[in-house]
Amino acid sequence: MPYAWDEKGDVLEVVIDTPDEKRYHIDSDETGSSLIPFIRNVVEVTGQVYRDRFGRKAISVETYEAERKPESA
C-alpha cells in the first residue's frame, strides 16, 4: 500500500499490510523501491524484519515475488 507521497502525488514510501492486520514499512532502498509498481497487489517478500527509528515494524527486502505484473506508471 502507498504510505508517503511527494508534492506531485508520486509514491515515495510503501508498506505491506498483512492478512492478520500487521503493517510493515518497507526500506526505501533500491529493492524496496522496486515494490512501488506492485501497489495493491499480493506480494511475498523475504528480508530482515526490524524496528525502524520511529519504532515501527519494517522490512529490509532481499527478494520478492508478486502474483501480478506491476501497474503501469
N, C-alpha and C positions, 0 to 999 in steps of 0.2 A: 504494500500500500504506500502511496506517497505520504511523506511526513513534513517536508520543508520545500519551499519554492523560492525562486528569485523574483525580482520585481517584474519580469516578463511573464511569469507563470510557469517557467520551466522547473521541473522537479530537480531538487538538489540532494534530497535525502529520502531513503525508503526504509520501511520497517516490514518485518514479517509478522503477521498475526496468525497464530496457530489455531487449530480447531478447538483447543481447550482454553481459548481466550488469553493466551500469553502473547506478549509483544516483545520482539527483539529488534533493536536498532541495528542497522547494517553499516559497517565501516564504509566510508566514502572513498576507499582506495580504488584502484583500477578494477579489481574483481567485483567488489561490492557495487560500484557504479554501473557495471555491466548488467545489473539486475533491473535497472530503471525501465528498459523496454518491456519487461515482463510484469508490469504493474497489473494488479487484479487477475493474475494467473496463478495457478498452483505451481509452486517451485519447491524443490527439495534441495537444501543446502547442507554442506558439511563444512565445518570450520571450528574455530575456537570460540567458546562462549565465555564471556567475562562481564564485569560491571564497568561501564564507561565512567568518565569523570563526573557525570551527573548522577551516578548510582543506578542507571538504567541497565537492564539486561541488553547485551549487544553481542553481535557475532562478527568475527573476522572471517569472511568467507574464503574458503580454499577452493571448493568446487561447487557447482550447482547443476541441476537438471530441471528443465521446465517441461510441462505437459504440452504446451502450445508454442508456436513461433511468436517472437516478440511483436508487439504492436508497432505499426509504422509511425515514424515521427511526424 
